[in-house]
Amino acid sequence: MKSNECIAIIPARSGSKRIPNKNIIDFNNKPMIAWTIKAALDSKIFKRVIVSTDSNEIAKICIGLGAEAPFLRNVANDEFTPVSAATLHTLSQSKEYWNEDYQNIVQLMPNCPLRNSEDIKKAYSYFIQNKSNFQISCTKFGWMNPWWAATIDDKYTPTHMFQKLDSRSQDLENLYCPTGAIWIANTNKLIEQKTFYGKEYKFFPIPWQRAIDIDDYEDLNIAKAALNFDK
């Protein structure tokens, strides 16, 4: 079996409910998934850029954009199964289809269209240099400081999550949130632990505007604004 260093897998199931056909809707005059495919191809670090989908329509579009989609995913394609299960299934399909083995795997979510090839290269370089087994992209919280987060009841009475109300924002530690932009794992470790949140996983920060996960129309509008912001 031939060994290759790294492949990219882009999970793209067809059943999005909050934004129908989210992965292929128009985003700045291209299907949303096109942005992720281009970033992966332009990084030039992957043996293969594979789209994992249950849709012939999505597969056809992605092949036209330069990705590979020679088979459909017929498991792990509901809205409840963790995306890592879909990626693992596609990894198994890929190894069997091409008779190849892969040292590392990078999962790129298509609903993070603003992450670019330089982000991917920097994240992968850091992963290799630090000899990590798992690495998850993240971004720093900005103006909505989570140290001041609270729940409110039906009378709008707040219950604060942290006792930081008297602290100035510049005196508080930075907090980070994971984003689906660039998740990397050693293939054998991912198969063994079945999650990118494996033992001793690391975070890798990317700028907020390129970390946006689009799940609903509000996110979509923010991403469109961020696209212009980042120019």
C-alpha positions as CSV (number, residue, x, y, z in Angstrom):
1,M,0.0,0.0,0.0
2,K,1.4,3.4,-1.0
3,S,1.9,5.9,1.7
4,N,1.1,9.6,1.2
5,E,1.5,12.4,3.7
6,C,-1.8,14.2,3.9
7,I,-5.3,14.4,2.4
8,A,-8.0,17.0,2.8
9,I,-11.6,15.9,3.4
10,I,-14.5,18.4,3.0
11,P,-17.7,17.1,4.6
12,A,-20.7,18.3,2.7
13,R,-24.0,16.6,3.3
14,S,-27.1,17.8,1.6
15,G,-29.6,18.0,4.4
16,S,-29.0,21.5,5.9
17,K,-32.2,22.8,7.4
18,R,-31.4,26.3,8.6
19,I,-30.0,27.3,5.2
20,P,-31.3,24.9,2.6
21,N,-28.5,23.7,0.2
22,K,-26.1,25.7,2.4
23,N,-22.9,24.1,1.0
24,I,-23.7,25.2,-2.6
25,I,-25.6,28.4,-2.2
26,D,-24.2,31.5,-3.8
27,F,-21.5,33.2,-1.7
28,N,-20.0,36.2,-3.5
29,N,-20.7,34.7,-7.0
30,K,-19.5,31.2,-6.3
31,P,-21.0,28.1,-4.6
32,M,-20.0,28.4,-0.9
33,I,-18.0,25.1,-1.1
34,A,-15.9,26.5,-3.9
35,W,-14.1,28.8,-1.4
36,T,-12.9,25.8,0.6
37,I,-11.9,23.7,-2.4
38,K,-9.9,26.6,-3.8
39,A,-8.1,27.2,-0.4
40,A,-7.3,23.5,-0.2
41,L,-6.0,23.3,-3.7
42,D,-4.0,26.5,-3.5
43,S,-2.2,25.3,-0.3
44,K,-0.6,22.6,-2.4
45,I,0.0,20.4,0.6
46,F,-2.6,17.7,-0.1
47,K,-2.2,14.4,-2.1
48,R,-6.0,14.6,-2.6
49,V,-8.8,17.1,-1.9
50,I,-11.9,14.9,-1.4
51,V,-15.5,16.0,-0.9
52,S,-17.5,13.7,1.3
53,T,-21.2,14.1,0.3
54,D,-24.4,12.1,0.0
55,S,-25.5,14.2,-3.0
56,N,-24.8,13.6,-6.7
57,E,-25.5,17.3,-7.3
58,I,-22.9,18.5,-4.8
59,A,-20.4,15.9,-6.1
60,K,-20.8,17.0,-9.7
61,I,-20.3,20.7,-8.7
62,C,-17.2,19.9,-6.6
63,I,-15.6,17.8,-9.4
64,G,-16.0,20.7,-11.7
65,L,-14.2,22.9,-9.1
66,G,-11.2,20.6,-9.1
67,A,-12.0,18.4,-6.0
68,E,-12.4,14.6,-6.1
69,A,-15.7,12.9,-5.3
70,P,-15.6,9.5,-6.8
71,F,-18.0,7.9,-4.3
72,L,-21.0,9.0,-2.2
73,R,-21.2,8.7,1.5
74,N,-24.2,6.6,2.5
75,V,-23.6,6.6,6.3
76,A,-23.1,9.4,8.9
77,N,-25.2,11.8,6.8
78,D,-27.9,12.9,9.3
79,E,-27.9,16.0,11.4
80,F,-27.1,14.2,14.6
81,T,-24.0,12.2,13.8
82,P,-20.7,14.0,14.6
83,V,-18.9,15.2,11.5
84,S,-15.8,13.3,12.6
85,A,-17.8,10.1,11.9
86,A,-18.4,11.2,8.3
87,T,-14.7,12.1,7.9
88,L,-13.6,8.7,9.2
89,H,-16.0,6.9,6.9
90,T,-14.7,8.9,3.9
91,L,-11.1,8.1,5.0
92,S,-11.9,4.4,4.9
93,Q,-13.6,4.8,1.5
94,S,-10.5,6.7,0.2
95,K,-8.0,4.2,1.4
96,E,-9.9,1.3,-0.2
97,Y,-10.7,3.2,-3.4
98,W,-7.1,4.3,-4.2
99,N,-5.3,1.6,-2.2
100,E,-3.4,4.4,-0.4
101,D,-2.5,5.1,3.2
102,Y,-2.3,8.7,4.7
103,Q,-0.2,9.9,7.5
104,N,-2.3,12.9,8.3
105,I,-5.8,14.2,7.6
106,V,-7.2,17.7,7.4
107,Q,-10.9,18.3,7.8
108,L,-12.1,21.5,6.2
109,M,-15.7,22.5,6.8
110,P,-17.3,24.2,3.7
111,N,-19.4,26.5,5.9
112,C,-16.1,28.3,6.8
113,P,-15.5,29.9,3.4
114,L,-13.2,32.7,4.4
115,R,-10.3,30.6,5.7
116,N,-7.7,30.7,3.0
117,S,-4.7,28.7,1.7
118,E,-2.2,30.6,3.9
119,D,-4.3,29.8,7.0
120,I,-4.2,26.1,6.0
121,K,-0.4,26.1,5.4
122,K,0.3,27.9,8.6
123,A,-1.9,25.6,10.6
124,Y,-0.4,22.5,9.0
125,S,3.2,23.7,9.4
126,Y,2.5,24.3,13.1
127,F,1.0,20.8,13.4
128,I,4.0,19.2,11.9
129,Q,6.6,21.3,13.7
130,N,5.0,20.5,17.1
131,K,4.5,16.8,16.3
132,S,0.9,17.0,17.4
133,N,-1.7,14.2,17.0
134,F,-4.7,16.5,17.0
135,Q,-5.1,20.2,16.2
136,I,-8.3,22.3,16.1
137,S,-8.6,25.8,14.7
138,C,-9.9,28.5,17.0
139,T,-10.4,32.2,17.2
140,K,-10.2,34.8,20.0
141,F,-13.4,36.2,21.4
142,G,-13.7,39.9,20.5
143,W,-16.0,42.7,21.6
144,M,-18.5,40.3,23.2
145,N,-16.4,39.4,26.2
146,P,-17.5,35.9,27.5
147,W,-16.0,36.7,30.9
148,W,-19.1,38.9,31.4
149,A,-21.5,36.2,30.1
150,A,-24.8,35.7,32.0
151,T,-28.0,33.7,31.7
152,I,-31.4,35.5,32.2
153,D,-34.7,34.2,33.6
154,D,-38.2,35.1,32.4
155,K,-37.9,38.4,34.4
156,Y,-34.6,39.2,32.8
157,T,-32.7,38.7,36.0
158,P,-29.1,37.8,35.2
159,T,-27.1,35.0,36.7
160,H,-23.4,35.6,35.8
161,M,-21.3,32.7,34.7
162,F,-18.1,34.2,36.0
163,Q,-17.4,36.7,38.8
164,K,-15.5,39.2,36.6
165,L,-17.8,42.1,36.6
166,D,-15.4,44.5,38.3
167,S,-12.5,43.6,36.0
168,R,-11.4,45.8,33.0
169,S,-11.5,44.0,29.7
170,Q,-7.8,44.6,29.2
171,D,-7.0,42.9,32.5
172,L,-8.8,39.7,31.6
173,E,-7.2,36.7,29.9
174,N,-8.0,36.1,26.2
175,L,-10.6,33.4,25.7
176,Y,-10.9,31.3,22.5
177,C,-13.6,29.4,20.7
178,P,-13.2,26.5,18.3
179,T,-14.1,26.9,14.6
180,G,-14.6,24.3,12.0
181,A,-12.1,26.0,9.6
182,I,-9.1,23.7,9.9
183,W,-9.0,20.5,11.9
184,I,-6.0,18.3,11.6
185,A,-5.1,14.8,13.0
186,N,-2.7,12.0,12.7
187,T,-4.7,9.4,10.7
188,N,-4.0,6.4,13.0
189,K,-4.7,8.4,16.1
190,L,-8.0,9.6,14.6
191,I,-9.0,6.1,13.7
192,E,-8.1,5.0,17.2
193,Q,-9.8,7.8,19.2
194,K,-12.6,8.6,16.7
195,T,-12.5,12.3,17.5
196,F,-10.4,15.3,16.7
197,Y,-10.7,16.2,20.4
198,G,-8.3,13.3,21.0
199,K,-5.8,13.1,23.8
200,E,-3.7,16.3,24.2
201,Y,-5.3,18.1,21.3
202,K,-4.1,21.6,20.6
203,F,-5.8,24.8,19.5
204,F,-4.4,26.9,16.6
205,P,-5.8,30.5,16.4
206,I,-6.8,32.1,13.2
207,P,-8.3,35.6,12.7
208,W,-12.0,36.0,13.5
209,Q,-13.1,37.0,10.1
210,R,-11.6,33.9,8.5
211,A,-12.9,31.7,11.3
212,I,-16.6,32.3,10.8
213,D,-18.8,29.2,10.8
214,I,-22.0,29.8,8.7
215,D,-24.9,28.0,10.3
216,D,-27.8,30.4,9.7
217,Y,-28.7,33.5,7.7
218,E,-27.3,35.8,10.3
219,D,-23.9,34.1,10.1
220,L,-24.1,34.4,6.3
221,N,-24.6,38.1,6.5
222,I,-21.7,38.5,9.0
223,A,-19.5,36.4,6.6
224,K,-20.4,38.6,3.7
225,A,-19.5,41.7,5.7
226,A,-16.2,40.1,6.9
227,L,-15.3,39.3,3.3
228,N,-15.1,43.0,2.5
229,F,-13.5,43.7,5.9
230,D,-10.6,41.3,5.1
231,K,-9.7,42.9,1.8
